[in-house]
């Protein structure tokens, strides 16, 4: 994602409360009576309410976790979608994320969590996901593969922006998004990039959500 597109993305998040107030009241917030407006909500809280329902998921180790409380809250994260029998883009993205995590650990003094959620939870049990982890040689306590109730996993897929706008394409899970999402949850900074891109470029993009104080060698303009 270019710097311009990132700015547009985050500017859109910042403008949402303002636009919502206009839609609700039909007035400029500056000129409307104060009693018409609810207390201000932070960008972080707004995103939690709109996009991060606290549904229960199950890890590849069989542990039950809450999507927001256990996985996102107070963390810097990378999200992607996959499924165990995928012969398309999934193995490439998995390999890229292994490389990306290695690069990030060389550059950053902070934990970055990766969450890979199946698009086929009706098939991908924790055992099957654990086999996928083993097959791809992943030995990383900060990387978790997730499944759950099909309707709730699908809800998360849509809310986190992994659904295709074309409903016919979206129905075919084999054509799932090859994008990844990355974000700094406490700072409400979120972005996206192509999961099959060059790992060095992906790591650079993800670094946008990492505060300067966590970087071993921050750039002058950061």
Beta strands, then each sheet from edge to edge (+ up, - down):
strand 1: 56-59
strand 2: 64-66
strand 3: 76-82
strand 4: 112-118
strand 5: 143-148
strand 6: 179-184
strand 7: 189-194
sheet 1: 2+ 1- 5+ 4+ 3+ 6- 7+
end
